[in-house]
Amino acid sequence: MKRGFKITLTVGIVAIAIGSAYVASRYLQSSAGPLSCLSGALPYTPTQVPINQHGTNQQPIQSSASTVIQIVAGENFWGSLASQLGGNHTSVFSIVTDPNADPHEYESNSADAQAVAKANLVIVNGAGYDDWALHLIAAGNSQNQKILNVADLLGKKAGDNPHFWYSPTFVNDTIHQMFLDIVSIDQANSAYYAQQYANLNASLGPYNSRILEISQKFAGIRVASTESIFEYLANAMHLDLISPPAFMKAVAEGNDPSPGCIALFESQLLNPASPGNATVLVYNAQTSSPLTLQIRSEAASHNIPIIPVTETIQPPDVPFQDWMNGQLLQLQNALNPTLGQ
């Protein structure tokens, strides 16, 4: 889905302070339901999200044409977007990039701590996803530093689904806040960041358009997912994610679902011809367990299309939007046979 942004920035500190008033976007808002083994996707409803700037009492750095802002992102999905937004006036270090690592279980090291302590801006996901990063920030105790906690920005908390980068709504919200934070740090180069912001939103066009296309062609199609990582994206595409929320939440948190949830999940998946059953399985390829490996094997034996997704950008050196668009394309191709195409 393409979103247009009109950015009007004039030269001067006053214009920067109110710059957010000139940026508007259309957003979708998801709601969270009670934890249970009941099936059904949560609806998205259109709304206008107010602009809210988060940060500390940091003073703007002494900027110039050669200014380079030091940014640390807990994970490379946020780091990729920050790097594209900041361009050659930022140096971005993403801590979690290893395709074989589970971000939930990451153990930070001294190099991570040093990078966080020296950063002008630190971006964390929050909601319990990367508490290790919050510990690094607290230990660094850097007074002249901005912190962008995505969960706080979105009004989320520990226990909520933390996979915010799988929501196009939340991605747009977060990019907007990154822009405001970067400009507040380096006001002298605001015009440059405004152009980078416009370029980044334009480059997200194919990703948003594919989400819209899938929504228009396949709304209501039943799908299953081994984890809650896919919930936000399924809702944005109006797919019917029928997997028990309690099952997906337990697996995402590294716990074993109840026997009843496992039985319900399998009954919804293993007979795709049965009315009400899922026709595609979305599988987290980066954080597997004996249970999810078993489910993937069972789905394959029943000729159910399996769509692998990952927590972090894979391969790590591709832009966020290319990574996401590739996963969406695989899903779109798998959904085609469900309509006899």
Secondary structure as the mmCIF struct_conf table of DSSP 4:
data_model
#
loop_
_struct_conf.conf_type_id
_struct_conf.id
_struct_conf.beg_label_comp_id
_struct_conf.beg_label_asym_id
_struct_conf.beg_label_seq_id
_struct_conf.end_label_comp_id
_struct_conf.end_label_asym_id
_struct_conf.end_label_seq_id
BEND BEND1 VAL A 11 GLY A 12
HELX_RH_AL_P HELX_RH_AL_P1 ILE A 13 ALA A 17
TURN_TY1_P TURN_TY1_P1 ILE A 18 ILE A 18
HELX_RH_3T_P HELX_RH_3T_P1 GLY A 19 TYR A 22
STRN STRN1 TYR A 27 SER A 30
HELX_LH_PP_P HELX_LH_PP_P1 ALA A 32 PRO A 34
BEND BEND2 LEU A 35 CYS A 37
HELX_LH_PP_P HELX_LH_PP_P2 ALA A 41 PRO A 43
STRN STRN2 TYR A 44 THR A 47
HELX_LH_PP_P HELX_LH_PP_P3 GLN A 48 ILE A 51
BEND BEND3 ASN A 57 ASN A 57
HELX_LH_PP_P HELX_LH_PP_P4 GLN A 58 ILE A 61
TURN_TY1_P TURN_TY1_P2 ALA A 65 SER A 66
STRN STRN3 ILE A 69 GLU A 75
HELX_RH_AL_P HELX_RH_AL_P2 ASN A 76 GLY A 86
HELX_RH_3T_P HELX_RH_3T_P2 GLY A 87 HIS A 89
STRN STRN4 THR A 90 VAL A 96
TURN_TY1_P TURN_TY1_P3 PRO A 99 ASN A 100
BEND BEND4 ALA A 101 ALA A 101
HELX_RH_3T_P HELX_RH_3T_P3 PRO A 103 GLU A 105
HELX_RH_AL_P HELX_RH_AL_P3 SER A 110 LYS A 118
BEND BEND5 ASN A 120 ASN A 120
STRN STRN5 LEU A 121 VAL A 124
TURN_TY1_P TURN_TY1_P4 ALA A 127 GLY A 128
BEND BEND6 TYR A 129 TYR A 129
HELX_RH_AL_P HELX_RH_AL_P4 ASP A 131 GLY A 140
BEND BEND7 GLN A 143 ASN A 144
STRN STRN6 LYS A 146 ASN A 149
HELX_RH_AL_P HELX_RH_AL_P5 VAL A 150 LEU A 154
TURN_TY1_P TURN_TY1_P5 GLY A 155 GLY A 155
TURN_TY1_P TURN_TY1_P6 ALA A 158 GLY A 159
BEND BEND8 ASP A 160 ASP A 160
HELX_RH_3T_P HELX_RH_3T_P4 PHE A 164 TYR A 166
HELX_RH_AL_P HELX_RH_AL_P6 PRO A 168 ILE A 185
HELX_RH_3T_P HELX_RH_3T_P5 GLN A 187 ASN A 189
HELX_RH_AL_P HELX_RH_AL_P7 SER A 190 SER A 203
TURN_TY1_P TURN_TY1_P7 LEU A 204 LEU A 204
HELX_RH_AL_P HELX_RH_AL_P8 GLY A 205 PHE A 218
TURN_TY1_P TURN_TY1_P8 ALA A 219 GLY A 220
STRN STRN7 ARG A 222 SER A 225
BEND BEND9 THR A 226 GLU A 227
HELX_RH_3T_P HELX_RH_3T_P6 SER A 228 PHE A 230
HELX_RH_AL_P HELX_RH_AL_P9 GLU A 231 ALA A 236
TURN_TY1_P TURN_TY1_P9 MET A 237 HIS A 238
STRN STRN8 ASP A 240 LEU A 241
BEND BEND10 SER A 243 SER A 243
HELX_RH_AL_P HELX_RH_AL_P10 PRO A 245 ALA A 252
TURN_TY1_P TURN_TY1_P10 GLU A 253 GLY A 254
HELX_LH_PP_P HELX_LH_PP_P5 ASP A 256 SER A 258
HELX_RH_AL_P HELX_RH_AL_P11 PRO A 259 LEU A 269
BEND BEND11 LEU A 270 LEU A 270
TURN_TY1_P TURN_TY1_P11 PRO A 272 ALA A 273
BEND BEND12 SER A 274 SER A 274
TURN_TY1_P TURN_TY1_P12 PRO A 275 GLY A 276
BEND BEND13 THR A 279 THR A 279
STRN STRN9 LEU A 281 ASN A 284
BEND BEND14 ALA A 285 THR A 287
HELX_RH_AL_P HELX_RH_AL_P12 PRO A 290 SER A 301
TURN_TY1_P TURN_TY1_P13 HIS A 302 ASN A 303
STRN STRN10 ILE A 306 VAL A 309
BEND BEND15 GLU A 311 THR A 312
BEND BEND16 GLN A 314 PRO A 315
TURN_TY1_P TURN_TY1_P14 PRO A 316 ASP A 317
BEND BEND17 VAL A 318 VAL A 318
HELX_RH_AL_P HELX_RH_AL_P13 PHE A 320 LEU A 335
HELX_RH_3T_P HELX_RH_3T_P7 ASN A 336 LEU A 339
TURN_TY1_P TURN_TY1_P15 GLY A 340 GLY A 340
#
